[in-house]
Amino acid sequence: MMKLSKGEATAERILDAAFRSIATKGCGTVTLRGIAEEAGVVLSQLSYHYGNKDSLFAAVLKRMQQGYMATLDERLEARGTLSGQIMALVEYNELILKESPDTYRNFLEFFNFAMNSEAFRVEVADFIAGIAAMIESRIARYELGGRRKGRFFGGGGHALHPLCYVRNLAPASAQSGQ
């Protein structure tokens, strides 16, 4: 693994501190100053790397998404049947809930924060769309009952449709482009 530069290491410490702070205090009460103190940096360093609270939260969410999707993709790849992949999805989420409750806590915090932040709402919608697309690409290729049942996330009445909250989170302007 490559060694991080001093600036990259600082940015990573800030992300770690933000993740912990959000899990402990929630998006509504966490402050950039508090995150900077926890990371052992001055506020100007945090501002240099991430700008504002929405940008910092977006970076934390992106990091969470990358880890979640990479591990889930590996688990789905290891299963050769549709039922096996669905079980892998369920088992992985149960494992995260048990072993990393702060991850789930932060997902929920970000979903709540998105309800009041137009800019962050787009970030959360993109996050969910990315996960939905990855799951769909893995699971939707299987045929159900001898014939393909269409897209899991594209319309109503499909088994996994409730997982896709993008239409509820995305602003109207983003929805019109779909």
PESUL-V779056 format. One line per field, one symbol per residue. phi: phi as a letter, one per 40 degrees, with the letter a starting at -180 (. if undefined). psi: psi as a letter, one per 20 degrees, with the letter a starting at -180 (. if undefined). burial: b if it has 24 or more other ideal C-beta (glycine too) atoms within 12 Angstrom, else e. A space follows every 50 residues. Layout:
# PESUL-V779056
phi->???
psi->???
burial->???
This chain:
# PESUL-V779056
phi->.ccccdccccccccccccdcccccbgccbcbccccccccgbcdccccccb gbccccccccccccccccccccccccccbcbdccccccccccccccccca ccccdcdcdccccccbbdccdcdcccdccccccccccccccccbggaccg ccbcacgcdbdccccdcccccdcccccc
psi->pqpqrgghhggghggggggggghghqhhiqqhggggghikrqhhgghghi eagghgghhggggggggghggggghhhipirghhhghggggghggghgim hhggghggghgghhhjogghhggggggghggghggghghiiqqpkiqpja phjhariqhjgiinjghhhpqhhhhhi.
burial->eeeeeeeeebbbbbbbbbbebbbeeebeebebebbbebbebeeebbeebb eebbbbbbbbbbbbbeebbebbbebbeeeeebeebbebbeebbeebeeee ebbebbbebbbebbeebeebbbbbbbbbbbbbbbbbebbbebeeeeeeee ebbeeeeebbeebbbbeebbbeeeeeee
